[in-house]
Amino acid sequence: MTSKSVATALTLYRARTLTLEQAATVGGCSAAELEESARAFAPAPGAAPADD
C-alpha cells in the first residue's frame, strides 16, 4: 500500500465512485485500513477549506 494508491482510493471512495471495499482493493489494503486512513486525512471539524 503506497500513499499514492491510498490517496487515489480515498478520492474515488469520497466521490462515491467506488464502495469502501472496492477502494480498498484499488489501494491494496483492507477496508479497515482504508477507513482508518480516511479518518487520518479528514479535515478537522470547523476547518475552512484552503484557498488555492
C-alpha positions as CSV (number, residue, x, y, z in Angstrom):
1,M,0.0,0.0,0.0
2,T,1.6,3.2,-1.1
3,S,0.5,6.7,-0.2
4,K,-0.4,7.4,-3.8
5,S,-2.6,4.4,-4.1
6,V,-4.3,5.1,-0.8
7,A,-4.9,8.7,-1.8
8,T,-6.4,7.6,-5.1
9,A,-8.6,5.1,-3.4
10,L,-9.8,7.7,-0.8
11,T,-10.6,10.1,-3.6
12,L,-12.6,7.5,-5.5
13,Y,-14.4,6.4,-2.3
14,R,-15.2,10.0,-1.3
15,A,-16.5,10.8,-4.8
16,R,-18.8,7.7,-4.3
17,T,-17.3,6.2,-7.5
18,L,-16.3,3.0,-5.5
19,T,-17.5,1.3,-2.4
20,L,-15.2,1.1,0.6
21,E,-14.3,-2.5,-0.3
22,Q,-13.6,-1.7,-3.9
23,A,-11.5,1.3,-3.0
24,A,-9.5,-0.8,-0.5
25,T,-8.8,-3.3,-3.3
26,V,-7.5,-0.4,-5.5
27,G,-5.4,0.9,-2.6
28,G,-4.0,-2.5,-1.9
29,C,-5.2,-2.6,1.7
30,S,-8.1,-3.8,3.8
31,A,-11.3,-1.8,4.2
32,A,-10.5,-1.2,7.8
33,E,-7.0,0.2,6.9
34,L,-8.6,2.5,4.3
35,E,-11.2,3.6,6.7
36,E,-8.5,4.4,9.3
37,S,-6.6,6.4,6.6
38,A,-9.7,8.3,5.7
39,R,-10.1,9.4,9.3
40,A,-6.5,10.5,9.4
41,F,-6.8,12.6,6.3
42,A,-10.2,14.1,7.2
43,P,-10.3,17.8,7.7
44,A,-10.5,18.9,11.3
45,P,-14.0,19.9,12.5
46,G,-14.6,23.6,11.7
47,A,-11.6,23.8,9.5
48,A,-12.0,26.1,6.5
49,P,-11.0,24.8,3.1
50,A,-7.7,26.1,1.8
51,D,-7.7,29.0,-0.7
52,D,-6.0,27.9,-3.8
